[in-house]
Amino acid sequence: MKRRSTYLAGIAVLVCMGFSPAQAALLNFDLTGSRNASFQLDSNPTPDVFSSSFIGNQIQFANVSGTFGGTAGTANISFGTFLISTLNISNASLGFTQFAGPDIFTGTAAMPVFAPNTFNLTSIVSGNSTLTISLANSVATVPLPKTLPLFAAGLVGFGLIRRRKAAPDQARLG
């Protein structure tokens, strides 16, 4: 019985030590050239709309805050792969903005992944621009609520079990 309690306590400690706080890397997207825009997205965002077909993947983010054409506001931003336009920004102050170029995201349409990089984008209508994706200054830790109190409660529980089992043994020895 004592051996089993020791094993369980050891496993509990190892499991709790194995979890580290999750990191959400915030990325800056800066479009410069014929069109200017800047906004931020998470490195692993969940798109509002996504589609996947034989002509490519498309993801869209609605109401993204940022600066578009020199004016603060929101825009609908979509990214595509293969034959679908690489970048499309819908915002009144920016005008029609659609670019072709290399794929900006990896992963699937349902779970896209962005990484810091620079992309040269071209367009017949929108001209040429450069999109630079960089890490934002701060990387926020995603809080894991109630993890520490739960761990503490488990340790207190193990302590109480050990104390109750140790009391009869000490009475026999004394």
Secondary structure, DSSP 8 states (H G I E B T S, - for coil): -HHHHHHHHHHHHHHHHH---EEE-EEEEEEEESS-EEEEEESS---SEEEEETTEEEEEEEEEEEEETTEEEEEEEEEE-TTS-SEEEE-TTT-SEEEB-S---EE-SSSEE--SEEEEEB-TTT--EEEEEEE-S--EEE--TTHHHHHHHHHHHHHHHHHHHHHHHHHHH-
